[in-house]
């Protein structure tokens, strides 16, 4: 049990937080800050591509479909039920909805 507490202290402690932040900053600088560098192009492609091939879907429709799969009504209902039930009931409902 002490090993788990020790590992937990390392993984969720300040050291790991600084390592994650440092890694994010390092790669952002190393890759020329792609989060902002390609921001305009992202919206140009997302909203400018309204054409689809015959029988296909546009890039915007693909984005909406992907988001719907991630945050569908089933997921929202499952999380809401888990939050309302609280305690051990939350874990139970998370397993049921998963």
N, C-alpha and C positions, 0 to 999 in steps of 0.2 A: 504494500500500500504506500509505503514511503517513496518507492521508486516512481509510482504514478504521480504523487504530489510533486516530486522533484521535476519530473518531465513536464508536468502541467505548469509549474512555475517558470520553466524556461520557455515553453511554447507560447504561453499567454502573458509573459512578463514584458518588461520594458525593452529588453534586448531584442526580442523578436519584432516588436513594433518598430524599433529603429532600423533593424535590418530590412524589413519590408518597405519602409519609407525610403531608405537609402537606395534600395534596388529599383524602386519606381522612379526616383529622381535620376539615377544613373542611366537607366534605359531610355527615359524621356529625353535626356540630353544627348545620349549616344545616337538615338534615332531621329534627332532634330525635331523633337516635340511633335510627334504625329497627331496627338490629340487636337492640337490647334492648327497645325500646318495643313491638314486635309479637311478641316471643318467645312469650308465652303464647298468643296468637291462632294462631300458626303451628302449635303442637302441638294446639290445640283443633280446628283444621280438619283437620290431618293424621290424627289418631287418632279424632276424633269423627265423621268423615264415612265411615261404613261402608256407607251406602246408595248404590246406583247406579241409574241409570235402566235401564229394560228393555233388555237387550242391551249396556249400557255397563259401565264399570269405575269403581271408587271412586277417590277422590283418592289413597289409600294405594297402591292397585294401580298407578296411573299413576306415582307416585313410584318404586316398585320397578322398574317397566318401564324408566323413564328411566335409573335407576342401572345396571340390568343392561346397557343399551345402551352406557353409558359405560365400565363396568368389567366387561366380559364375560370369559368364560373364554379367548376368543381373545386379547384384549388382555393378560391376565395371562400366558398362555403365551408370547406374543411378547416381552414385556418380560423374563420369566425367561430365555428363550433368549438374548436380547441380552446380558443381564448375565453369564450363564455364559460365553458365547463371548468377550466383551470385545474391546477394540481395534477393528480394522477390521471384525471379524465382527459387532460390535454394530450398526454402521451398516448393514451388509448385511442383517441380520435385521430391523432396523427398517423398511427399505424393502420387504422381502419381506412383512412382516405388514401394512404400510400398504396 
